[in-house]
Amino acid sequence: MIDISKKGILLVSCLISMLFVVSCNKNQNKKPNVSDSIKWNPQQEFHLIDKEQNDSLKYLDNPIALDSVPIRQLVYLAVNTDIFIRRNEMRIALTNTLCIRNVNVDAAIVVNKVEYYDAEGIKLVDYLKKPVELAPLQSIWLIVGGDKSGDGTGVNFIIDWAAEAPAHQPIIESLMAGSSYQLGFSYKSESVVVKQWRYGVETPIAEL
């Protein structure tokens, strides 16, 4: 009986080993899931929210006459490409989505400049080479950060926009999101108007 039991154990062990080898071979021959290896890493340039096609933005070859428009504003928007938690023990990278929304239902607006500054006030990037016209209810967005080489806390955008007809100011905000292990969070930053002109005449900040 003892010899039979040993042979049975040996046979079971052999079968388990064979199944393990077959399983490994199947896993090796299995085609990798492409989606598992793809990481969404959008380029840092403007896109339309409602369209994903090239040349979808309306660039203006001739800039509008800013001295005669009824409304023009210079807007400051604070963003963070990373934040610290537990004092200086851990840094979490943040992905920022800057969004500019034309809320007017019957008026276009023109985005003249979108400039990106570091915490020292030094301009890093000028995202628009030409002004962009946003049709009524049209929106554009821009991705910044999201990697380990973020520009840190205190970076900001300066947005210059105007309208050739009376119009409501656009909604300009940054949506920030990040995660580390099981910790995930998101928040937003709203823009602040720092300068305003009406028909070329600057309006004092106190009157905004």
C-alpha positions as CSV (number, residue, x, y, z in Angstrom):
1,M,0.0,0.0,0.0
2,I,2.8,2.4,0.8
3,D,4.5,1.9,-2.6
4,I,1.2,2.5,-4.4
5,S,0.6,5.7,-2.4
6,K,4.1,7.0,-3.4
7,K,3.5,6.2,-7.0
8,G,0.1,8.0,-6.9
9,I,1.7,11.1,-5.3
10,L,4.4,11.0,-7.9
11,L,1.8,10.7,-10.7
12,V,-0.2,13.6,-9.4
13,S,2.9,15.7,-9.1
14,C,3.8,15.0,-12.7
15,L,0.4,15.9,-13.9
16,I,0.5,19.2,-12.0
17,S,3.9,20.0,-13.4
18,M,2.6,19.3,-17.0
19,L,-0.4,21.5,-16.5
20,F,1.8,24.3,-15.2
21,V,4.1,24.1,-18.2
22,V,1.1,24.1,-20.6
23,S,-0.4,27.1,-18.9
24,C,2.9,29.0,-19.1
25,N,3.3,28.2,-22.8
26,K,-0.3,29.4,-23.4
27,N,0.4,32.7,-21.6
28,Q,3.6,33.2,-23.6
29,N,1.9,32.5,-26.9
30,K,-1.0,34.7,-26.0
31,K,-1.0,38.0,-27.9
32,P,-0.6,40.9,-25.5
33,N,-3.6,43.2,-25.0
34,V,-2.7,46.4,-26.8
35,S,-4.9,48.5,-24.5
36,D,-2.9,47.3,-21.5
37,S,0.3,48.9,-22.8
38,I,-1.2,52.2,-24.1
39,K,-1.0,55.2,-21.9
40,W,-3.1,58.2,-22.9
41,N,-0.6,61.0,-23.3
42,P,-2.3,63.9,-25.2
43,Q,-0.1,66.5,-26.8
44,Q,0.0,69.9,-25.2
45,E,-2.0,71.8,-27.8
46,F,-5.6,73.0,-28.2
47,H,-8.5,70.8,-29.2
48,L,-12.2,71.4,-29.7
49,I,-14.3,69.6,-27.1
50,D,-17.0,68.7,-29.7
51,K,-14.7,67.9,-32.6
52,E,-11.5,65.8,-33.0
53,Q,-10.2,66.7,-36.3
54,N,-7.2,68.6,-37.7
55,D,-7.6,72.3,-38.6
56,S,-10.9,72.5,-36.6
57,L,-9.9,75.8,-35.0
58,K,-10.5,79.0,-36.8
59,Y,-7.3,80.9,-36.7
60,L,-7.4,84.6,-37.7
61,D,-4.8,85.7,-40.2
62,N,-5.7,89.4,-39.4
63,P,-6.0,90.2,-35.7
64,I,-9.0,92.3,-34.7
65,A,-8.6,95.9,-33.8
66,L,-8.3,95.7,-30.0
67,D,-8.6,99.5,-29.6
68,S,-12.1,99.5,-30.8
69,V,-13.7,96.4,-29.4
70,P,-16.5,96.8,-26.8
71,I,-14.9,94.3,-24.4
72,R,-11.4,92.9,-23.9
73,Q,-10.0,91.2,-20.8
74,L,-6.7,89.9,-19.5
75,V,-7.4,86.9,-17.3
76,Y,-5.1,85.1,-14.7
77,L,-5.6,81.4,-14.1
78,A,-3.7,79.6,-11.3
79,V,-2.7,75.9,-11.9
80,N,-0.6,73.3,-10.2
81,T,1.3,70.6,-12.0
82,D,2.1,68.8,-8.8
83,I,1.5,69.2,-5.1
84,F,3.2,68.0,-1.9
85,I,1.5,65.9,0.8
86,R,2.9,64.9,4.2
87,R,5.1,68.0,4.1
88,N,7.9,67.1,1.7
89,E,7.7,63.4,1.9
90,M,5.6,62.8,-1.2
91,R,4.9,64.7,-4.4
92,I,1.9,63.9,-6.6
93,A,1.8,64.9,-10.3
94,L,-1.4,66.6,-11.5
95,T,-2.9,66.7,-14.9
96,N,-4.4,70.1,-15.7
97,T,-7.2,70.7,-18.2
98,L,-7.4,74.4,-19.1
99,C,-10.9,75.0,-20.6
100,I,-12.1,78.2,-22.3
101,R,-15.9,78.2,-22.9
102,N,-17.7,80.8,-25.0
103,V,-21.0,81.0,-23.1
104,N,-22.6,83.3,-25.6
105,V,-25.4,81.9,-27.7
106,D,-25.2,84.4,-30.5
107,A,-21.8,86.1,-30.3
108,A,-18.3,84.9,-31.1
109,I,-15.2,85.8,-29.1
110,V,-11.6,85.9,-30.0
111,V,-8.8,84.4,-27.8
112,N,-5.8,86.5,-28.6
113,K,-3.2,84.9,-26.3
114,V,-2.7,81.9,-24.0
115,E,0.6,82.2,-22.2
116,Y,2.0,79.8,-19.6
117,Y,4.2,81.2,-16.7
118,D,6.3,79.5,-14.0
119,A,6.2,80.4,-10.3
120,E,8.8,83.1,-10.9
121,G,6.7,84.9,-13.4
122,I,8.8,83.8,-16.4
123,K,6.9,82.9,-19.6
124,L,7.5,79.3,-20.5
125,V,5.1,78.8,-23.5
126,D,3.1,80.9,-25.8
127,Y,0.4,78.5,-27.1
128,L,-1.2,80.7,-29.8
129,K,0.8,81.9,-32.8
130,K,-2.4,83.5,-34.1
131,P,-5.7,84.6,-32.5
132,V,-8.4,81.9,-32.4
133,E,-12.1,82.7,-32.9
134,L,-14.6,80.7,-30.8
135,A,-18.1,80.4,-32.3
136,P,-21.1,80.7,-30.0
137,L,-21.1,78.0,-27.4
138,Q,-17.7,76.6,-28.6
139,S,-15.0,75.5,-26.2
140,I,-11.3,74.7,-26.4
141,W,-9.1,73.0,-23.9
142,L,-5.5,72.4,-23.2
143,I,-3.6,69.7,-21.3
144,V,-0.6,70.5,-19.1
145,G,1.3,68.4,-16.7
146,G,0.5,64.9,-15.6
147,D,4.1,63.6,-15.6
148,K,7.0,63.5,-13.1
149,S,8.7,66.5,-14.6
150,G,5.9,69.0,-13.7
151,D,6.5,72.7,-13.3
152,G,5.4,72.6,-9.7
153,T,3.0,74.8,-7.6
154,G,2.5,78.4,-8.5
155,V,2.4,78.1,-12.3
156,N,-0.3,80.0,-14.1
157,F,-1.9,81.1,-17.4
158,I,-2.5,84.5,-18.8
159,I,-5.4,84.6,-21.3
160,D,-6.2,87.6,-23.5
161,W,-9.6,87.5,-25.1
162,A,-11.9,90.1,-26.8
163,A,-15.2,90.3,-28.6
164,E,-16.2,92.6,-31.6
165,A,-19.7,92.8,-30.3
166,P,-21.1,93.1,-26.7
167,A,-20.7,89.6,-25.1
168,H,-20.6,87.8,-21.8
169,Q,-17.1,86.9,-20.6
170,P,-16.2,83.2,-21.2
171,I,-15.9,80.7,-18.4
172,I,-12.1,80.0,-18.0
173,E,-11.1,77.3,-15.5
174,S,-8.5,74.7,-14.8
175,L,-9.6,71.2,-13.7
176,M,-6.7,69.4,-11.9
177,A,-6.6,65.7,-11.1
178,G,-4.0,63.3,-9.7
179,S,-3.7,60.0,-8.0
180,S,-1.1,58.0,-6.0
181,Y,-1.7,54.4,-4.9
182,Q,-5.3,54.4,-3.6
183,L,-5.4,58.1,-3.1
184,G,-7.1,60.1,-5.8
185,F,-8.4,63.6,-5.9
186,S,-9.5,66.5,-8.1
187,Y,-10.3,70.2,-7.8
188,K,-10.6,73.2,-10.0
189,S,-9.2,76.7,-10.2
190,E,-11.3,79.6,-11.5
191,S,-9.9,82.6,-13.4
192,V,-9.5,86.2,-12.2
193,V,-9.8,89.2,-14.4
194,V,-6.7,91.4,-13.9
195,K,-7.3,93.9,-16.7
196,Q,-10.2,95.1,-18.8
197,W,-10.8,97.5,-21.6
198,R,-13.9,98.9,-23.2
199,Y,-13.4,100.5,-26.6
200,G,-9.7,100.7,-25.9
201,V,-10.1,102.4,-22.6
202,E,-8.8,100.5,-19.5
203,T,-11.4,100.0,-16.8
204,P,-10.0,100.3,-13.2
205,I,-9.9,97.0,-11.4
206,A,-12.0,98.4,-8.6
207,E,-14.9,98.9,-11.0
208,L,-14.8,95.3,-12.4
